[in-house]
Amino acid sequence: MVRSLALIALLALAPVPAAADDFLIIAHRGASAERPEHTLAAYELAIDKGADYIEPDLVATKDLVLVSRHENELSGTTDVAAREEFEDRRRDKTIDGQKVAGWFAEDFTLAELRTLRAKERIPSVRSANARYDGLYQVPTFAEIVKLVRAKEAATGRRIGLYPELKHPEFLLQNAGIDMVDLLLRDLRDLGITPADPVFIQSFEVGPLQRLAQRSDFKLVQLVAPIAGPADEPAMRYAEMVTSTGLVEVAKYADGVGAHIAMILGADGTPTSLVADAKAAGLQVHAWTLRPENEFLPPGLRAGADPKGTGCGDVQLAAMLKDAGVAGVFSDGALKGRACP
């Protein structure tokens, strides 16, 4: 009880983070609290609200085009389940040890995928986003880059890319699709170099190690409070974020993307993760800040409505910055928001 009260008091006093060039705001799937995630509209709104980087999750089509979806399974974020012409594409697949039923990007050509329309993934929480269902196509990685360049030209500021490779080992072993090859191909064809503001991330180890061998792009190892990399069954993320584990991660990566609960303890004080990562030469980015009460600690919620929003995510960003985190993934705008 004492620890809970201390946390609430600490959260209530947390200052709103000032905009700083060295503290990155990474738009998680775009401005996904305000538009259906992984659409050009979500990315553009995030840029307009000051995001330093936008984060597209990448999957691949049957004809080897990188497109942006949260998962390779499509029914959660598109209208594919309502499309009679694609009913025969429904499959059961085991992905990273989990049985998944649905429609999968790797079973569609880009032309077929382009007939689908995006929808809000969590309408029970973000009902306002459902107003935009049916308006947007699934974007290609090349289209996202084109948008970024257009916004850079319009605003005069650099906007970074932070792509995540989704299920690369599964796609390589089960569909013969090499996500590392596809991403390096697209980066080369689009004229993107390691000198540009780019981070490449994955929850898996092997793809990052291959990227480290084949390129000089900045790489981020994602870690979670439970389980471990799908391509390394004997590993556990908890072991990877020990001081010795982080030294091994630093042999191929430049940073760690860690769940907030791995960075801040239950009483709001930092764990050793950031200090240990810095000692190994790694920066830390935290995931994921969401503005709705449902996703926030009790001390940061505004009112009793689980779907209500306030400034809790901004205050939590301030705590993470104070803990030494170099950047945060956020579903909502953090820069320039008017907060008390």
Secondary structure, DSSP 4 states (H G I P E B T S, - for coil): -HHHHHHHHHHHHPPPPPP-TTSEEEEETTTTTTS-SSSHHHHHHHHHTT-SEEE-EEEE-TTS-EEE-SSSB-TTTBSGGG-GGGGGG-EEEEETTEEEEE-BGGGS-HHHHTTS-B--S-TTT-GGGGGGTTS-PPPBHHHHHHHHHHHHHHHSS--EE--EE-SHHHHHHHH---HHHHHHHHHHHTT--TTSSBEEEES-SHHHHHHHHH---EEEEEE-SSS--TT-TT--HHHHTSHHHHHHHTTT-SEEEEEGGGTB-TTS-B-SHHHHHHHTT-EEEEEEE--BGGGS-GGG--SS-TT-B-SHHHHHHHHHHHTT-SEEEESS--TT----
